[in-house]
Amino acid sequence: MKQELKTILHQPRLDTVLMIEESIQKYSGEFGRFQLWRKLPKAVMYQTFQVVLDYLEYSNKIAFDKKGKIGWIFSPKVYKEFHQRFDLKR
């Protein structure tokens, strides 16, 4: 993902990020960006939604398929296994 400087008018709050994460987990692989945005339980500015998706993609929690559908790919179990390996620590 290429880092670009963007003017962000509204920074997402933690509860907003968590709400979007939960929605992606619930609808993983079913919807694209706009459809998922419309399914959110609370109203979120579309630009804020885009910022959260960029963050989640950058942190390897979500991925997009070739049709543009969003899938949840983060696995706490795998993360825990790798986190406990001392040969991988900095």
Buried (B, 14 or more C-beta within 10 A) or exposed (E): EEEEEEEEEEEBEEEBBEBBBEBBEEBBEEBEBEEBBEEBEEEBEEEBBBBBBBBBBEEEBBBEEEEEBBBBBBEEEEEEEEEEEEEEEE
